[in-house]
Amino acid sequence: MRKVLAGVTVLWLAVGINAQTPRSVRDAVRTRVNAEYPALFELYKHFHANPELSFQEEKTAARLAEELRRSGYEVTTGVGGHGVVTVLKNGDGPTVLVRCDLDALPVKEQTGLPYASKVVAKDDSGREVPVMHACGHDVHMACLVGVARVLQDLRAHWRGTLVLIGQPAEERGGGARRMIADGLFTRFPKPDYCLALHNNSSLLAGAIGYTEGYAMANVDSVDITVRGVGGHGAYPHAVKDPIVLAAQIVLALQTIVSREIAPGEPAVVTVGSIHGGSKHNIIPDEVQLQLTLRSYTEEVRQQTIAAIHRITRGLALAAGLPEDRLPIVKLGDDFTPATFNDPDLTLRLAGVFKSWFGREMVVRRKPVMGGEDFSEYGRTEHKVPISMFSIGAVSAEAMRESVRTGETLPSLHSPIFAPAPEPTIKTGVTAMTAAVLELMGK
């Protein structure tokens, strides 16, 4: 820990050897990042205080588009909904796409920050919900604008076509698909590489994390309607109790990962919601279950889904339910495929980051079971290599306090998650600029 903290102090002075990016260019990048930071911080605070839910990012997209136009980019809005696409052509060379995400979450902010969100909006069902950038997409947007400005200023040092995009609805898993369906790779220059960053709530601010190969999981949502025959709670022998059957199903589902998936194959089956009944002495007709499934490979994904169908049907038959009252298992249409970071590209960029920031500040991260629809950009017929890296968001003080007390740091999606703005944004802009210069440098 002492060695890592020392690295933060010298972060902006770190100089390595990389023939692709001379020291003079690195110095120019850091000078521009430092100069841009005050404006980027104000932009970050604006996005943080004015979040919008998935598929509702109209004002967020408009502000991002305005900032990019002012930075000298050709901007198209309304791509796949509220998507923003900017293109900067700078001679012959590769095309690199850099993506940020726009949407926020239905979370009530409790950070106490002076620029904390007080926004309340209506969700798809018409309910009023609090809204917060609890996943750090406000950081991502500020970083994208910073990268746009720095690379515009350093056009003499790279050649090719830069495509910067603001993607809606990452949290709902549909934004990337919609942008691709609306011609992201056909109406605009098709990328040779797709890059993205994500802030990390357990990594020290100033540090960078990378994972080659599988980095994030397949994400499926499953709704199960457990049906029975309702009646009076005093006469359970005269009914078919769906609450008891639902309880048996919940427990039986836990055996899928422990007893059916091969050891060593990552998978998760979580029942996140169970609702049924209305009164103490009434046995209901139905119970609703909501599940999230996680996996990496398509084989494990399909095995898990098939097991859910088999288990729910088998337990219902064992309870004596007829065919027309068996559980209904519905797979959601918001599937997000696993994120597979191209190994060659990812390791290449990791080498660049080590050269720019120092080896001690670049950490290989284990794969996680979270989901990210950035994966979609690598799954089209074009088979574009993709890579997403993480930037630390935890201040040195908060990290030391967590180590001292043993208390867990606030996670992403927490109402008290708040990144350390300056080192997080500066690292994000510098790292992404370094990555683009590596791929497009003269």
C-alpha positions as CSV (number, residue, x, y, z in Angstrom):
1,M,0.0,0.0,0.0
2,R,2.8,2.4,0.9
3,K,4.4,1.9,-2.6
4,V,1.1,2.5,-4.3
5,L,0.4,5.7,-2.4
6,A,3.8,7.0,-3.2
7,G,3.0,6.4,-6.9
8,V,0.1,8.9,-6.6
9,T,2.4,11.6,-5.6
10,V,4.6,11.2,-8.6
11,L,1.8,10.3,-11.0
12,W,1.9,13.4,-13.2
13,L,5.7,13.3,-13.2
14,A,6.1,9.7,-14.2
15,V,8.1,9.3,-17.4
16,G,8.9,6.0,-19.2
17,I,10.3,5.0,-22.5
18,N,7.9,4.4,-25.4
19,A,9.1,5.0,-28.9
20,Q,5.5,5.6,-30.1
21,T,5.1,8.5,-27.7
22,P,8.1,10.7,-27.1
23,R,8.6,12.5,-23.8
24,S,7.7,15.9,-25.4
25,V,4.3,14.6,-26.5
26,R,3.7,13.2,-23.0
27,D,4.6,16.5,-21.5
28,A,2.3,18.2,-23.9
29,V,-0.6,15.9,-23.0
30,R,-0.1,16.4,-19.3
31,T,0.1,20.2,-19.7
32,R,-3.2,20.2,-21.7
33,V,-4.9,17.9,-19.2
34,N,-3.9,20.2,-16.3
35,A,-5.1,23.2,-18.2
36,E,-8.4,21.6,-19.1
37,Y,-9.2,20.2,-15.7
38,P,-10.9,23.2,-14.1
39,A,-13.4,23.3,-17.0
40,L,-13.8,19.5,-17.0
41,F,-14.5,19.6,-13.2
42,E,-17.3,22.2,-13.8
43,L,-18.7,20.0,-16.6
44,Y,-18.5,16.9,-14.3
45,K,-20.5,18.8,-11.6
46,H,-23.1,19.8,-14.1
47,F,-23.6,16.2,-15.3
48,H,-23.6,14.9,-11.7
49,A,-26.3,17.4,-10.5
50,N,-28.5,16.8,-13.6
51,P,-28.7,13.1,-14.2
52,E,-31.2,11.4,-16.5
53,L,-32.5,7.8,-16.5
54,S,-31.8,5.3,-19.3
55,F,-33.6,6.2,-22.6
56,Q,-34.3,9.7,-21.2
57,E,-30.9,11.3,-21.7
58,E,-32.1,14.2,-23.9
59,K,-30.6,17.1,-22.0
60,T,-27.4,15.2,-21.2
61,A,-26.9,14.3,-24.9
62,A,-27.5,17.9,-25.9
63,R,-24.9,19.2,-23.4
64,L,-22.3,16.6,-24.5
65,A,-22.9,17.5,-28.2
66,E,-22.6,21.2,-27.4
67,E,-19.2,20.6,-25.7
68,L,-17.9,18.5,-28.6
69,R,-19.0,21.0,-31.2
70,R,-17.2,23.8,-29.3
71,S,-14.1,21.5,-29.4
72,G,-14.2,21.5,-33.2
73,Y,-15.9,18.2,-33.9
74,E,-18.5,17.3,-36.5
75,V,-21.4,16.1,-34.3
76,T,-24.5,14.0,-35.1
77,T,-27.2,13.5,-32.4
78,G,-30.2,11.2,-32.1
79,V,-28.3,8.1,-33.1
80,G,-30.1,5.0,-31.7
81,G,-32.2,7.3,-29.4
82,H,-30.2,9.9,-27.6
83,G,-26.8,8.7,-28.9
84,V,-24.2,11.3,-29.9
85,V,-21.5,10.6,-32.5
86,T,-18.6,12.9,-33.4
87,V,-16.0,12.4,-36.1
88,L,-12.7,14.1,-36.6
89,K,-10.7,13.1,-39.7
90,N,-7.0,13.8,-39.6
91,G,-5.4,12.2,-42.6
92,D,-4.8,8.6,-43.5
93,G,-4.6,6.1,-40.7
94,P,-6.7,3.8,-38.5
95,T,-10.1,4.6,-37.2
96,V,-10.5,4.5,-33.4
97,L,-13.8,4.7,-31.6
98,V,-13.9,6.0,-28.0
99,R,-17.2,5.5,-26.1
100,C,-18.7,7.0,-23.0
101,D,-22.1,6.3,-21.5
102,L,-24.8,8.9,-20.6
103,D,-27.4,7.5,-18.3
104,A,-27.9,7.5,-14.5
105,L,-29.7,5.2,-12.0
106,P,-32.9,5.4,-9.9
107,V,-30.9,5.9,-6.7
108,K,-31.4,8.6,-4.0
109,E,-28.0,10.3,-3.6
110,Q,-26.7,10.5,0.0
111,T,-23.1,11.8,-0.6
112,G,-23.7,15.2,1.0
113,L,-21.8,16.8,-1.9
114,P,-22.6,20.5,-2.6
115,Y,-23.4,19.4,-6.2
116,A,-25.4,16.3,-5.2
117,S,-28.3,15.3,-7.4
118,K,-31.8,16.3,-6.2
119,V,-33.4,15.2,-9.4
120,V,-36.7,13.2,-9.3
121,A,-38.0,11.7,-12.6
122,K,-40.7,9.3,-13.8
123,D,-39.5,5.9,-14.8
124,D,-41.0,3.7,-17.5
125,S,-43.9,2.7,-15.3
126,G,-44.8,6.3,-14.4
127,R,-43.4,6.1,-10.9
128,E,-41.5,9.1,-9.5
129,V,-38.0,7.9,-8.6
130,P,-34.8,9.8,-7.4
131,V,-32.0,9.8,-10.0
132,M,-28.2,9.7,-9.4
133,H,-25.0,9.2,-11.3
134,A,-24.1,6.3,-8.9
135,C,-22.1,4.5,-11.6
136,G,-19.8,7.3,-12.5
137,H,-21.0,8.0,-16.1
138,D,-20.6,11.7,-15.3
139,V,-16.9,11.0,-14.9
140,H,-16.9,9.2,-18.3
141,M,-18.5,12.1,-20.1
142,A,-16.1,14.6,-18.6
143,C,-13.2,12.3,-19.7
144,L,-14.5,12.0,-23.2
145,V,-14.7,15.8,-23.6
146,G,-11.2,16.1,-22.2
147,V,-9.9,13.5,-24.6
148,A,-11.6,15.4,-27.5
149,R,-9.9,18.7,-26.6
150,V,-6.5,17.3,-26.0
151,L,-6.4,15.3,-29.2
152,Q,-7.8,18.2,-31.2
153,D,-4.9,20.3,-29.8
154,L,-2.3,17.6,-30.7
155,R,-3.4,16.8,-34.2
156,A,0.2,17.1,-35.4
157,H,1.0,13.9,-33.5
158,W,-1.5,11.5,-34.8
159,R,-3.1,10.4,-38.1
160,G,-6.4,8.7,-38.8
161,T,-10.1,9.1,-37.9
162,L,-11.3,9.6,-34.4
163,V,-14.9,8.7,-33.6
164,L,-16.2,9.7,-30.1
165,I,-19.6,8.5,-29.0
166,G,-22.0,9.2,-26.1
167,Q,-24.1,6.1,-25.7
168,P,-27.5,6.1,-24.0
169,A,-29.0,3.3,-21.8
170,E,-25.9,1.4,-20.7
171,E,-27.6,0.6,-17.4
172,R,-30.6,-1.0,-19.3
173,G,-28.3,-2.9,-21.7
174,G,-30.0,-1.6,-24.8
175,G,-28.1,1.6,-25.9
176,A,-25.2,0.0,-27.8
177,R,-27.5,-2.3,-29.8
178,R,-29.7,0.6,-30.7
179,M,-26.8,2.7,-31.9
180,I,-25.4,-0.2,-33.9
181,A,-28.8,-0.8,-35.5
182,D,-29.0,2.9,-36.4
183,G,-25.9,2.6,-38.5
184,L,-23.0,3.4,-36.1
185,F,-20.6,1.2,-38.2
186,T,-22.2,2.1,-41.6
187,R,-23.3,5.7,-41.5
188,F,-20.1,6.7,-39.8
189,P,-16.5,5.4,-40.3
190,K,-16.1,1.8,-39.2
191,P,-13.6,1.5,-36.4
192,D,-10.5,-0.6,-36.4
193,Y,-10.5,-0.4,-32.6
194,C,-13.2,0.4,-29.9
195,L,-12.0,1.7,-26.6
196,A,-13.8,2.6,-23.3
197,L,-13.0,3.3,-19.7
198,H,-14.9,2.8,-16.5
199,N,-14.2,4.3,-13.1
200,N,-13.6,1.7,-10.3
201,S,-14.8,2.0,-6.8
202,S,-12.2,-0.2,-5.2
203,L,-9.1,1.0,-7.1
204,L,-6.9,3.9,-5.9
205,A,-7.4,7.1,-7.9
206,G,-4.5,7.5,-10.2
207,A,-4.2,3.8,-10.9
208,I,-5.4,1.9,-14.0
209,G,-6.8,-1.6,-14.1
210,Y,-6.9,-3.9,-17.1
211,T,-8.3,-7.4,-17.9
212,E,-7.6,-9.2,-21.1
213,G,-10.1,-11.8,-22.4
214,Y,-13.4,-12.1,-20.5
215,A,-13.7,-9.1,-18.2
216,M,-17.5,-8.9,-17.6
217,A,-20.3,-11.4,-17.7
218,N,-23.4,-12.3,-19.8
219,V,-26.4,-10.8,-18.0
220,D,-29.9,-12.3,-18.3
221,S,-33.1,-11.4,-16.5
222,V,-35.7,-14.1,-15.9
223,D,-39.2,-13.6,-14.6
224,I,-41.0,-16.7,-13.1
225,T,-44.7,-16.8,-12.4
226,V,-45.3,-19.6,-9.9
227,R,-48.9,-20.6,-10.2
228,G,-51.1,-22.5,-7.8
229,V,-54.7,-22.8,-6.6
230,G,-55.5,-20.2,-4.0
231,G,-57.9,-20.4,-1.0
232,H,-58.3,-20.0,2.7
233,G,-55.1,-20.2,4.8
234,A,-57.0,-22.5,7.3
235,Y,-57.6,-25.1,4.7
236,P,-54.2,-25.7,2.9
237,H,-55.2,-29.3,2.0
238,A,-57.8,-27.9,-0.4
239,V,-55.4,-25.7,-2.3
240,K,-52.1,-25.8,-4.2
241,D,-49.9,-23.3,-2.3
242,P,-47.6,-21.3,-4.7
243,I,-45.8,-19.7,-1.8
244,V,-44.5,-23.0,-0.6
245,L,-43.7,-24.0,-4.2
246,A,-41.8,-20.7,-4.8
247,A,-39.8,-21.3,-1.7
248,Q,-38.8,-24.8,-2.9
249,I,-37.9,-23.3,-6.3
250,V,-35.7,-20.6,-4.8
251,L,-33.7,-23.2,-2.8
252,A,-33.5,-25.6,-5.7
253,L,-32.2,-23.0,-8.1
254,Q,-29.1,-22.6,-5.8
255,T,-28.0,-26.1,-6.8
256,I,-27.6,-25.1,-10.5
257,V,-24.2,-23.4,-9.9
258,S,-23.1,-25.7,-7.0
259,R,-24.1,-29.1,-8.6
260,E,-24.6,-28.6,-12.3
261,I,-22.1,-26.1,-13.6
262,A,-18.6,-27.5,-13.9
263,P,-16.3,-26.3,-11.1
264,G,-14.2,-23.5,-12.4
265,E,-16.9,-22.2,-14.8
266,P,-18.1,-18.8,-13.4
267,A,-21.9,-18.5,-13.0
268,V,-24.4,-16.8,-10.8
269,V,-28.1,-17.4,-10.2
270,T,-29.6,-14.8,-7.9
271,V,-33.3,-14.4,-7.0
272,G,-33.5,-10.6,-6.5
273,S,-37.3,-10.3,-5.9
274,I,-40.2,-12.4,-4.6
275,H,-43.8,-11.1,-4.3
276,G,-46.9,-13.0,-3.5
277,G,-50.0,-12.8,-1.4
278,S,-52.1,-10.0,0.1
279,K,-53.2,-11.1,3.6
280,H,-52.3,-13.4,6.5
281,N,-55.0,-16.0,6.0
282,I,-55.2,-16.1,2.2
283,I,-53.2,-18.5,0.0
284,P,-52.7,-16.7,-3.3
285,D,-53.0,-18.0,-6.8
286,E,-49.5,-16.7,-7.9
287,V,-46.1,-15.7,-6.7
288,Q,-43.7,-13.7,-8.8
289,L,-39.9,-14.3,-8.9
290,Q,-37.3,-12.1,-10.6
291,L,-33.8,-13.5,-11.3
292,T,-30.5,-12.3,-12.6
293,L,-28.2,-14.8,-14.3
294,R,-24.5,-14.3,-14.9
295,S,-22.0,-16.3,-17.0
296,Y,-19.2,-15.9,-19.4
297,T,-19.7,-18.6,-22.1
298,E,-22.8,-19.2,-24.2
299,E,-22.6,-22.9,-23.2
300,V,-22.9,-22.1,-19.5
301,R,-25.6,-19.5,-20.2
302,Q,-27.8,-22.0,-22.0
303,Q,-27.2,-24.7,-19.5
304,T,-28.3,-22.4,-16.7
305,I,-31.5,-21.3,-18.5
306,A,-32.4,-24.9,-19.3
307,A,-31.9,-26.0,-15.7
308,I,-34.3,-23.2,-14.5
309,H,-37.0,-24.5,-16.9
310,R,-36.4,-28.1,-15.8
311,I,-36.4,-27.4,-12.0
312,T,-39.5,-25.2,-12.0
313,R,-41.5,-27.6,-14.1
314,G,-40.3,-30.7,-12.1
315,L,-41.1,-29.2,-8.7
316,A,-44.6,-28.0,-9.9
317,L,-45.4,-31.5,-11.1
318,A,-44.2,-33.0,-7.8
319,A,-46.6,-30.6,-6.0
320,G,-49.5,-32.0,-8.1
321,L,-50.1,-29.0,-10.4
322,P,-51.7,-29.8,-13.7
323,E,-50.1,-28.8,-17.0
324,D,-52.1,-25.7,-17.4
325,R,-50.9,-24.4,-14.0
326,L,-47.2,-25.0,-14.3
327,P,-44.8,-22.1,-13.7
328,I,-44.3,-19.6,-16.5
329,V,-40.6,-18.9,-17.1
330,K,-39.9,-15.8,-19.2
331,L,-36.4,-14.8,-20.4
332,G,-36.0,-11.0,-20.6
333,D,-35.2,-9.3,-23.9
334,D,-32.5,-7.1,-22.3
335,F,-29.7,-9.7,-22.5
336,T,-26.3,-8.2,-22.3
337,P,-23.5,-10.4,-23.7
338,A,-20.2,-10.9,-21.9
339,T,-17.4,-8.3,-22.5
340,F,-14.4,-9.9,-24.1
341,N,-11.4,-7.6,-24.2
342,D,-9.3,-8.4,-27.2
343,P,-6.1,-9.9,-25.5
344,D,-3.6,-8.5,-28.0
345,L,-5.1,-5.0,-27.9
346,T,-5.5,-5.0,-24.1
347,L,-2.0,-6.1,-23.3
348,R,-0.6,-3.6,-25.8
349,L,-2.5,-0.8,-24.0
350,A,-1.4,-2.1,-20.6
351,G,2.2,-1.8,-21.8
352,V,1.5,1.8,-22.8
353,F,-0.1,2.6,-19.5
354,K,2.9,1.2,-17.6
355,S,5.2,3.3,-19.6
356,W,3.2,6.5,-19.0
357,F,2.2,6.0,-15.4
358,G,4.7,3.5,-13.9
359,R,4.3,-0.2,-13.5
360,E,3.2,0.1,-9.9
361,M,0.1,2.1,-11.0
362,V,-1.1,-0.4,-13.6
363,V,-2.9,-3.4,-12.1
364,R,-4.2,-6.6,-13.8
365,R,-7.8,-7.1,-12.5
366,K,-9.7,-10.3,-12.2
367,P,-12.8,-10.7,-14.3
368,V,-16.1,-9.7,-12.5
369,M,-19.7,-10.8,-12.9
370,G,-21.0,-7.3,-13.6
371,G,-22.3,-6.5,-17.1
372,E,-21.5,-3.9,-19.7
373,D,-23.1,-3.5,-23.1
374,F,-19.8,-2.1,-24.5
375,S,-19.4,-5.8,-25.4
376,E,-21.8,-5.3,-28.3
377,Y,-19.3,-3.3,-30.3
378,G,-17.1,-6.3,-30.7
379,R,-19.9,-8.8,-31.6
380,T,-21.0,-7.4,-35.0
381,E,-20.1,-8.9,-38.3
382,H,-17.1,-6.6,-38.4
383,K,-15.4,-8.3,-35.4
384,V,-13.8,-5.1,-34.2
385,P,-11.3,-5.6,-31.4
386,I,-12.5,-3.9,-28.2
387,S,-10.9,-3.1,-24.9
388,M,-12.3,-1.4,-21.8
389,F,-9.9,-0.5,-18.9
390,S,-10.7,0.9,-15.5
391,I,-9.5,4.0,-13.7
392,G,-9.3,4.2,-9.9
393,A,-11.8,6.5,-8.2
394,V,-10.9,6.1,-4.5
395,S,-8.9,8.9,-2.8
396,A,-5.7,8.0,-1.0
397,E,-7.3,9.1,2.3
398,A,-10.4,7.0,1.8
399,M,-8.3,4.0,0.9
400,R,-6.1,4.4,4.0
401,E,-9.2,4.8,6.2
402,S,-10.8,1.6,4.7
403,V,-7.6,-0.3,5.4
404,R,-7.4,1.1,9.0
405,T,-11.0,0.4,10.0
406,G,-11.8,-2.6,7.8
407,E,-14.9,-0.9,6.5
408,T,-15.8,-1.7,2.9
409,L,-15.6,1.1,0.4
410,P,-18.9,2.3,-1.2
411,S,-19.5,0.3,-4.4
412,L,-20.8,1.5,-7.7
413,H,-24.6,1.9,-7.6
414,S,-24.3,2.9,-3.9
415,P,-26.1,6.1,-2.8
416,I,-22.9,7.2,-1.1
417,F,-20.4,6.5,-4.0
418,A,-18.5,9.6,-4.9
419,P,-15.2,9.4,-6.9
420,A,-12.2,11.7,-6.1
421,P,-12.8,14.0,-9.1
422,E,-9.3,15.5,-9.9
423,P,-7.1,12.4,-10.0
424,T,-9.9,10.3,-11.5
425,I,-10.7,12.6,-14.4
426,K,-7.0,13.5,-15.0
427,T,-6.0,9.9,-15.1
428,G,-9.0,9.0,-17.4
429,V,-8.2,11.7,-19.9
430,T,-4.5,11.0,-19.9
431,A,-4.8,7.3,-20.2
432,M,-7.4,7.4,-23.0
433,T,-5.3,10.0,-24.9
434,A,-2.2,7.7,-24.5
435,A,-4.2,4.8,-25.8
436,V,-5.4,6.7,-28.9
437,L,-1.9,8.0,-29.6
438,E,-0.5,4.5,-29.3
439,L,-3.0,3.3,-32.0
440,M,-2.9,6.4,-34.2
441,G,0.4,8.0,-33.5
442,K,2.7,9.0,-36.4
